[in-house]
Amino acid sequence: MHIEFRHLRTIKAIHEAGGLARAADQLNITQSALSHQIKGLEDQAGVELFLRRSKPMKLSPAGLRLLRLADQVLPQVEAMQAEFTSLRDGNTGRMHIAIECHACFEWLFPVLEAFRKNWIDVDVDIRPGLAFDALPALQKEEVDLVVSSDPIDLPGVSFIELFDYAPVFVAASQHPLAAKPYVDAADFAGETLITYPVEKSRLDVFSQLLTPAGVEPGAIRQVELTAVILLLVASNRGVSVLPDWVVREIKYSSDYVTRPLTETGITRRLYAAIRSDDLEKPYMQELMRLAKIEARKLQKK
């Protein structure tokens, strides 16, 4: 027996309408076409599905069994169609984010908090992009957005500008280097550098300053949390380099100072890497809008 969704809708419509004419109007087909459909279904089943002599028209015991199937299946089908419509219209989906900027967790959380309020049907997750190759994962659709300061030419990937920031030197107020108007690469020689627990190549202080100058700090101490880094710096346990907005945002203590890296300073830009096909999705556009609003707040502090 070959049962189609239209057969289930037909059984349900006739049962609710109590007759072929009204059911045909509901289904937007002719009464003759509806009668042929019922006859074909009954021929397949080998039993009558309706008690035709009753008014209003009633289902036979076999028809009632088919109605129970319709009541189980049709709501699931309608729910699935609604999900597909939401996916097509960009009202639901997946937003898995990888972050190559360790400090950006503190910037991103307020963005996601605002985003979740109006996009509850979007599955949001954050993966530390420092633990894997985030951009190739983006191309493979393992993640949907990568926060990065290192744009590269990748087929099918667009890099959207978020905001500029300056990596700044941070030291205790009584540290000898705090007296300088700015610090150079050579100033790090012999110093304990406190960094996030990531590869050197992904830290601005190395990629933009120390590695090109061929300078290594006296020691490296890796710390997970920004607040702990600032606590250690304020206690004169070492020096650090952090994005300027991070230091302004946390405002942990007055026992440390910031200085530019080099006389002219260093400027970096943060990007959101997104698959080009996803740029027009409404929830993706909304996340970018909220991200830029939060970025402007950071830069004004």
N, C-alpha and C positions, 0 to 999 in steps of 0.2 A: 504494500500500500504506500503510495507516494503522497505525503501530506505537505502542502506548502503553507507559508505564512498566510497567504490570502484565504486559504480554506479555513484556518483558525479564526481569522477576522470575520469571515462570512458567518460561521457558526455563532460567534459571539454577537454579531450585529442582528441576526434573525432572532436570537433568544431575547435580546434586549428590546427590539422593536416589536416583536410579537406578530410579524408578518413579512412577506416577501417585498411588498411594495415600499413600505417604510425603510426596510433594511437596504433595498436597492438605492433609495435616495441617499441614505447615510454613506453608502459605499461608492456613490457616484457612478453606478453602472445601471444598465437597463434591467427590468424585472426578468425579461427573457434570458439574458446572459446569466443572471443569478440562478435561475431555475436550472439551466444547463450545467452550471458549476456544481450545484447540489446533486443533480442526477449523476454526474460523472464521479463525484466523491462516493456516493452510495454504491455505485457499480463497483468501485474499487474495494469498498469495505464489505460488500456482500450483504449488508443489512440496511434497514431504513434508519435514517438519522432524525426524522421528524414525524410527529403524529399529525398528519395533514388534515384530519377531520376535526381537529380541535380548534377552537377560536378563543383566545389568540393562539397562533401556531406554537406548539410546544415540542421540545426535544424528546426523542425516544430515549430509553436507557442507554443505547449506544451513543446517541448524540450528546447525552449528559457527560459521558466519559470524555468525549472529544472536547466538550466545553471546559472540563476541568483542566485538560491539557492546554487549552487556549489561555485560561486564567493563569497558568504557571509560566507559559513561554512568552506570551505577548508583552507583559511588563518588562521582562528581561531584554527583549528585543528593543523595546522603546527606550529603555535606559541606555542600551548600547548605542542606539542611534543618537541619543542626546549627547553622549560622550564624544562620538565622532564629530557631531556638529560643533561642540565646544573646541575640539582639537583643530578642526578646520578653520574656525573663526578666531583661533588664538586665545580663547578664554581659559584653557586648561593646557597642561603639558608638564614638562620637566625642566627644572633649572638647577643643574648640578654645576657648581662653581669650583674652579681650582684657582688657588692663589699662589703666585710666585713671589709675592711681596709679603714677607712674614708680618711686618707691622700693619698690613692692611686689614687684618682681622678686626682691629679696633675701629677702623673707618667703615668697614662693610656692615658690621652688625646693626647700626642704626638704619642703614639703607634697607636691609632685609626685614627689620622690624616693621618699617612703614609699608614695605611691599606686601608682606603676608596679610595685612589687614584687608586688602581689597582683592587679593588673588589667592584665596584659600584653596583653590583647586589646582594650583601649580605646585608640583613636588619640588621643594627646595632642599638642597643639601650642599655642604661645603667640604671640599677635599683639599688638604694641604698640597698645593702643586709642587712644593719643594721635594716631595718624596718620590716623584715620578716625572716622566716627560709630559708635561701638561699640554703643550701645543700639539704634538702628535696625537694625544688622547682626544683633543678637540676635533681633529680631522676624522678620527675613527668614531666620533659620536659617543665616546665614553663619558665626556663632560660636555657642557653646553656653553660655558663662558670661562675664560681664563683672564685673571687680573695679572698684568705683566708690565714691566718697564723696558722690555727688550723686544720691540716689534721686528719681525722678519717677514720676508716675502713667502707666503704659503698659499698655494692654490685653494680657492674656496673659503679663505679666512679674511675677515676684515678687522682692522685694528681701529677702535674708536677712542679718540682722545678723551681722557677724564680730567686730569689736572696736572700742573707742574709742581714740583717740590724741590727743595734744596737739601741734600745730605749735609748735616752740620756736625762739627766736632763738639763733643760734650765732655766736660771735665769738672772736677770739684773746684769750688771757688778758690781754695788755697793751692791748687795745683800750679806749678811754675808756668805751664803753657797757658793758663787762664789769663796771664798778663799780656799775651800777644794779641794783636788785632785779628790775626788769622793764623792758620797752621798749614804747613806744607808736608809733603810725604816724609821728608827727613825727620820731622818732629816725632814720628811714631816709632822710630828706632829706639829700642830699649823700653818701650811702654807696654804695659799689659792692655791689650785691646779686648774689650768685652763686646761680643757679637751674639746674634741669634745663631742657633745650631744648624747652620746651612753651609753649603760649599762656598769657598772663597769667591769663586767666579760669579756667584749670585749676590754678593754683597757689594754695594756701591763703593765703599771705601777701598776695596781691592780693585774692582773692575775699572773705576774711574780715577784712582789716585795711586795706590801703592804698587800694584802690578806693573803699570806702565813705567813707574819710576824705579822699579827693581828693588823696592824697600820691603822688608819684613818687620813686623812689630817684635818686641822682645818676647812676648807670650800672647796666646789667645785663650780667652776664657769664654765658653759658650753658655748662654743663659736663654731660657725659653721665653720668659715674660718681660715685657718692656718695663713694667714698674720695678722689677727686681734689678734690671740693668741700671736704671736711674738711681736706685737705692745704693747699689755698689759704687757707682760713680760718685755720688754725693759723699760716700764714706771714704773716698780716695783709694778705692781698691783697684782702680784702673780707669781707662778712658774709653769712650765709645764714639760711634758715628751713627746718627739716627736721622730719619726724615724730619725736617723742621716742624711739620704739622704734628708729628707725634709728640715732640717735646712740648709744644704749645697746648696740645689737647690734654695731656696727663697732668702737667703742672704739679709734679710730685713734691718738689722741694725747692727752696731758694738757695740750697747749698751747692748748686752746680751752675755752670755757665755754658753758653754755646758760642762757638766761633765759626766763621766761614772756613771751608776747605779751599785753600789757595787765596791769593789776593783778590781774584775776580769772582770767586765762588764757583760752585758746580750746580748746574740745574739738570734735573731729570724729569721725565714725563711718564705718567702712568696711563696705561691703555687697558681697554676691555677688548679681548680677542673673541670674536663671535663668528660662527659660520655664516657666510654671506646669505645663505638661503633663509636664515633665521632672523635677519635684521628687521623684517617687517612684521614679525609676530607682535601683537599688541602687548603681551606681558613682557617681552624683551625690551620694547620701546619704553614701557613704563619703568622698568628697572634702570635703564640708562638715564631716564629723566630724574629719578630719585637719586641716583648716584651723583649726577652733576650738581644737584641741589646741595647734597651733603658736602661735596667737594668745595663748593663756594663758601659754605659755612666754615670749613676748616681753614680756608685761606684768609678769611676775614679775622680769625682769632689772633 
